[in-house]
Amino acid sequence: MHQARDKAAMEKAVKDVKDFIHRLPSPSLAPELQRDFHIAYELVMVEKPVSKPEKPTLNTEDDLVY
């Protein structure tokens, strides 16, 4: 799914893992796994706003007039 860039499949896999983690007793999940899951969740599930950088204004003060 990752190589195919199938976002829907990746989101479903993350949701399945999240559901599985919530069914486990809380002390049974290692802190490393909690951290790794949180990173994966943020990368896959959270939409990041796409913004274009603002272009600087064109300096026309030094244009030569012919």
Backbone as CSV, one residue per row, in Angstrom:
resi,resn,N_x,N_y,N_z,CA_x,CA_y,CA_z,C_x,C_y,C_z
1,MET,0.823,-1.195,0.000,0.000,0.000,0.000,0.861,1.251,0.000
2,HIS,2.030,1.180,0.640,2.903,2.355,0.670,3.516,2.608,-0.699
3,GLN,4.002,1.558,-1.339,4.596,1.719,-2.667,3.557,2.124,-3.701
4,ALA,2.329,1.650,-3.513,1.257,1.999,-4.447,0.698,3.394,-4.165
5,ARG,1.142,3.989,-3.064,0.679,5.321,-2.636,-0.843,5.348,-2.481
6,ASP,-1.354,4.273,-1.879,-2.795,4.157,-1.654,-3.115,4.765,-0.299
7,LYS,-3.471,6.046,-0.305,-3.723,6.781,0.937,-4.891,6.184,1.708
8,ALA,-5.926,5.766,1.016,-7.093,5.186,1.688,-6.710,3.901,2.425
9,ALA,-5.883,3.065,1.808,-5.449,1.825,2.464,-4.566,2.127,3.660
10,MET,-3.707,3.135,3.532,-2.854,3.506,4.660,-3.685,4.044,5.820
11,GLU,-4.682,4.870,5.510,-5.552,5.396,6.565,-6.313,4.268,7.249
12,LYS,-6.793,3.301,6.473,-7.518,2.168,7.056,-6.592,1.362,7.962
13,ALA,-5.351,1.151,7.525,-4.396,0.387,8.341,-4.106,1.108,9.645
14,VAL,-3.950,2.416,9.602,-3.695,3.185,10.820,-4.904,3.121,11.751
15,LYS,-6.109,3.217,11.186,-7.319,3.114,12.013,-7.429,1.735,12.652
16,ASP,-7.091,0.688,11.893,-7.133,-0.675,12.444,-6.144,-0.828,13.600
17,VAL,-4.948,-0.293,13.436,-3.949,-0.370,14.513,-4.423,0.428,15.722
18,LYS,-5.009,1.589,15.483,-5.512,2.411,16.589,-6.592,1.653,17.363
19,ASP,-7.514,1.020,16.642,-8.561,0.234,17.303,-7.954,-0.915,18.107
20,PHE,-6.949,-1.568,17.533,-6.290,-2.677,18.217,-5.603,-2.190,19.498
21,ILE,-4.915,-1.071,19.412,-4.209,-0.525,20.575,-5.200,-0.172,21.680
22,HIS,-6.347,0.376,21.314,-7.338,0.763,22.328,-7.984,-0.450,22.998
23,ARG,-7.928,-1.612,22.344,-8.485,-2.819,22.966,-7.505,-3.457,23.947
24,LEU,-6.224,-3.096,23.847,-5.224,-3.663,24.753,-5.297,-2.995,26.125
25,PRO,-4.920,-3.734,27.165,-4.806,-3.074,28.471,-3.717,-2.000,28.394
26,SER,-3.973,-0.848,28.954,-3.077,0.296,28.769,-1.631,0.069,29.212
27,PRO,-1.340,-0.625,30.310,0.078,-0.759,30.653,0.830,-1.761,29.772
28,SER,0.130,-2.512,28.923,0.807,-3.538,28.138,1.507,-2.988,26.907
29,LEU,1.240,-1.747,26.534,1.846,-1.164,25.344,3.114,-0.407,25.731
30,ALA,4.212,-0.778,25.125,5.497,-0.155,25.428,5.482,1.315,25.001
31,PRO,6.176,2.164,25.744,6.219,3.589,25.380,6.781,3.827,23.969
32,GLU,7.722,2.976,23.548,8.273,3.137,22.206,7.200,2.912,21.146
33,LEU,6.338,1.914,21.386,5.266,1.643,20.429,4.245,2.773,20.414
34,GLN,3.952,3.325,21.577,3.026,4.456,21.634,3.591,5.638,20.846
35,ARG,4.882,5.907,21.034,5.528,7.017,20.329,5.517,6.765,18.819
36,ASP,5.883,5.554,18.407,5.923,5.228,16.981,4.542,5.324,16.344
37,PHE,3.527,4.842,17.070,2.170,4.929,16.528,1.743,6.385,16.395
38,HIS,2.070,7.191,17.389,1.693,8.603,17.341,2.335,9.282,16.129
39,ILE,3.595,8.966,15.852,4.286,9.535,14.694,3.591,9.094,13.404
40,ALA,3.296,7.803,13.298,2.625,7.293,12.094,1.250,7.925,11.927
41,TYR,0.526,8.060,13.029,-0.810,8.662,12.971,-0.712,10.098,12.453
42,GLU,0.237,10.867,12.982,0.384,12.256,12.557,0.750,12.345,11.071
43,LEU,1.606,11.451,10.601,2.043,11.505,9.210,0.954,11.094,8.231
44,VAL,0.131,10.124,8.610,-0.860,9.584,7.681,-2.209,10.278,7.812
45,MET,-2.666,10.499,9.029,-4.044,10.923,9.238,-4.255,12.439,9.288
46,VAL,-3.261,13.188,9.711,-3.453,14.622,9.890,-3.124,15.341,8.586
47,GLU,-4.113,16.045,8.069,-3.931,16.804,6.834,-3.143,18.069,7.147
48,LYS,-2.113,18.289,6.372,-1.308,19.487,6.550,-1.723,20.506,5.501
49,PRO,-1.882,21.753,5.903,-2.241,22.768,4.908,-1.080,22.996,3.944
50,VAL,-1.437,23.090,2.696,-0.425,23.330,1.667,-0.436,24.821,1.366
51,SER,0.672,25.452,1.627,0.733,26.887,1.354,1.940,27.164,0.470
52,LYS,1.723,28.053,-0.463,2.811,28.456,-1.337,3.554,29.606,-0.667
53,PRO,4.859,29.599,-0.749,5.595,30.717,-0.160,5.293,32.008,-0.926
54,GLU,5.220,33.088,-0.188,4.918,34.368,-0.812,6.131,34.846,-1.590
55,LYS,5.882,35.246,-2.824,6.974,35.722,-3.664,7.297,37.167,-3.296
56,PRO,8.562,37.517,-3.334,8.920,38.905,-3.036,8.445,39.826,-4.158
57,THR,8.251,41.090,-3.821,7.812,42.039,-4.846,8.973,42.336,-5.781
58,LEU,8.639,42.609,-6.992,9.634,42.876,-8.011,10.177,44.290,-7.836
59,ASN,11.482,44.386,-7.780,12.119,45.689,-7.643,12.214,46.333,-9.029
60,THR,11.443,47.402,-9.233,11.458,48.090,-10.530,12.096,49.466,-10.432
61,GLU,12.632,49.812,-9.277,13.194,51.153,-9.091,14.475,51.357,-9.902
62,ASP,15.197,50.300,-10.160,16.461,50.460,-10.870,16.348,50.106,-12.357
63,ASP,15.143,50.058,-12.888,14.963,49.780,-14.314,15.487,50.972,-15.127
64,LEU,16.194,50.659,-16.157,16.688,51.715,-17.033,15.668,52.003,-18.110
65,VAL,15.476,53.240,-18.432,14.551,53.640,-19.485,15.379,53.880,-20.740
66,TYR,15.053,53.228,-21.825,15.795,53.378,-23.069,15.044,54.261,-24.018
